[in-house]
Amino acid sequence: MKANENNFIELIRKRREEGILYVIETYGGLIQSIVRKRLFSWPDRIDECMNDIFMGIWQNIDSFDEGRGSFAGWAAGIARLEAIDVLRRLKREPASVSLEDLEMEIPQEDSEFLRLAEQELSKETEEILGCLSPKDQELFRRIFVDEEEPETAGKAMGFSRDNVYVRIFRGKKKIRSKFKERKRA
């Protein structure tokens, strides 16, 4: 069976190689740009990280829920988290080469592809956060999109630490209920 946009997830769930090959071909550029952005100082680790990401998609496809968002957003999230894990492991390793010895070349990203990916992720983010108040939307963007610490984001917005965590808890609850209703419909 030939993989396409409509059946590749089911093929992966059935452990058919065509599904993951479709993901590599279709979403490989997006995933690679995310990995390169994080691991630009370690170009020799990019391929290994990419392989781990595709293995993670293969092994965890059952956790993907079409009702919660697009496959591209889910795969980008896995890529981002895996690249961060690799980066943390690398930072714990002792440095073996000085920076002067390296002839570093910063990779150029496909700006059009990144713009389209960011635009799609922005639409999804807006849709997800649409059920929250404007202040809670800003708080969620600061914490979950801009990766700001909850205490820092709360302080900047004039919220106490406890209030930040209460708002996060209640906001997540609203988002979950919105998507449960949507999934039923």
Helices and strands as residue ranges (DSSP letters): H 8-13, H 17-38, G 43-45, H 46-59, G 61-63, H 71-92, G 99-101, H 111-129, H 134-140, I 141-145, H 150-157, H 161-184
